[in-house]
Amino acid sequence: MSGPAERSEHARNEFAFEKLACDGSARRGRLSTPHGAIETPAFVAVATQATLKGVDPELAAAAGTQVLFANTYHLYLRPGPELVAEHGGLHRFMAWQRPLFTDSGGFQVFSLGASIEHRVGKVANIFPDEAAGGGGGPRLGASGSMVRVGEDEVRFVSHIDGSRHVFTPETSIEIQRALGADVILAFDECTSPLHDESYTRASMLRTHRWARRCLLAFREREAPHPYRQALYGVVQGGAFEGLRRESAAVIGAMPFEGMAIGGNLGRSHADMHRVLEWTVPSLPERLPRHLLGIGDVPGILAAVVRGVDTFDCVVPTRNARTGTVLARHDDDGRPRPAFRFNLRNAAFARDRRPLEGECDCGTCRRFTRAYLRHLLKAGESLAPQLLSVHNLRFMERLMCELRGAIAAGRLSDCVLEWVGHDPQLSAAVLGKP
């Protein structure tokens, strides 16, 4: 019979997903990891270089942030996985004792390759048909790709110093083992909204072959840290129904411990809704589901409605660095159409109110809009940190509300409270004609 210490160690190394409540396809769950439980649905804040840019991790935790997402490719280039491993892994290296995810480097296949060639970003203009200025027509022909994709490997040119590097599925797993995140991702190719069906299919099949290699490498490479890691598979297939259904079935049948939905989600939010409706039903019900790269309010609401558990995006902290504040209502209590405002506007120069009256974050409790705008205009580095804390808290407040609504069986009402001011948007988010 095992003693208390042995039982405690066993519990610490457990990785499990438990569904606590459902409302339609939406799930209220708990994802247990060696570094704590994640209450889902959950927003995963992006700490690409092992940091939320300009934000002390203690402040992020105080804002309610449960889990961070670091990037394998960037940390491979600097400081290197060996150095991180010497520190005991990312948790100790960055002083974050909560759960961590790492991307595989697959996103950089897109961001340093097709993203440059097609001039399609993953954040600002992930959906070409909704890009500023309208249009959304083909934008092929740009040069400067820093990636060459082959059957067995991807060759990168470093954006830092021009040095050349090779990633394979095995390389990605080895690096992620050394970094020591709780959840790591299989190496994949992230395609562009402008890739045709033929290329997308070839890429998807290659991603499936890489997934099998990742599983084998994961089993063969023992983690250098005294806790267990979980490996997620990544579903690809672009915005093509047959490909998404095929990829979800193939990846879903492999022995991964979680599922990520990645790649090109289409040219609009409506396309993304369809991609999720094609994909999610084919994924194992017992496993957690992560949607890569989505962080806007309507996108998160739609994903939760369709059964996604976690999401990651740079939006809250990136917006903060430009003076963009996430907020639900305007000063007259009306919903903000885009759930944000620009604090640099002159209208806030003498505004003594907090960023958001209903927010309980440290920034809103202590500082006025006028002061925070002054910091922005003066170029003070405190401004992005204080605005990031608020934006992170905004995301966590949203997720708390969604978790409560699912548990109470009132998710549709909750969605309408957020986007009901726009009947067309609320119908799209809820999947109603």
RAMODA-V522905 format. One record per run of one state. SS is the DSSP state (a for helix, b for strand, c for the rest). FROM is the first residue (numbers start at 0). LEN is the number of residues. If there is no record, write none. Layout:
SS|FROM|LEN ; SS|FROM|LEN
This chain:
c|0|3 ; a|3|9 ; c|12|3 ; b|15|8 ; c|23|2 ; b|25|8 ; c|33|2 ; b|35|5 ; c|40|1 ; b|41|5 ; c|46|10 ; a|56|6 ; c|62|4 ; b|66|5 ; a|71|6 ; c|77|3 ; a|80|6 ; c|86|3 ; a|89|4 ; c|93|5 ; b|98|5 ; c|103|2 ; a|105|13 ; c|118|9 ; a|127|3 ; c|130|16 ; b|146|3 ; c|149|4 ; b|153|4 ; c|157|6 ; b|163|4 ; c|167|1 ; a|168|11 ; c|179|3 ; b|182|3 ; c|185|11 ; a|196|24 ; c|220|9 ; b|229|6 ; c|235|5 ; a|240|12 ; c|252|5 ; b|257|4 ; c|261|7 ; a|268|14 ; c|282|5 ; b|287|5 ; c|292|4 ; a|296|9 ; c|305|4 ; b|309|4 ; c|313|1 ; a|314|7 ; c|321|2 ; b|323|3 ; c|326|2 ; b|328|1 ; c|329|5 ; b|334|1 ; c|335|4 ; b|339|3 ; c|342|3 ; a|345|3 ; c|348|13 ; a|361|5 ; c|366|2 ; a|368|9 ; c|377|4 ; a|381|27 ; c|408|2 ; a|410|9 ; c|419|3 ; a|422|8 ; c|430|3
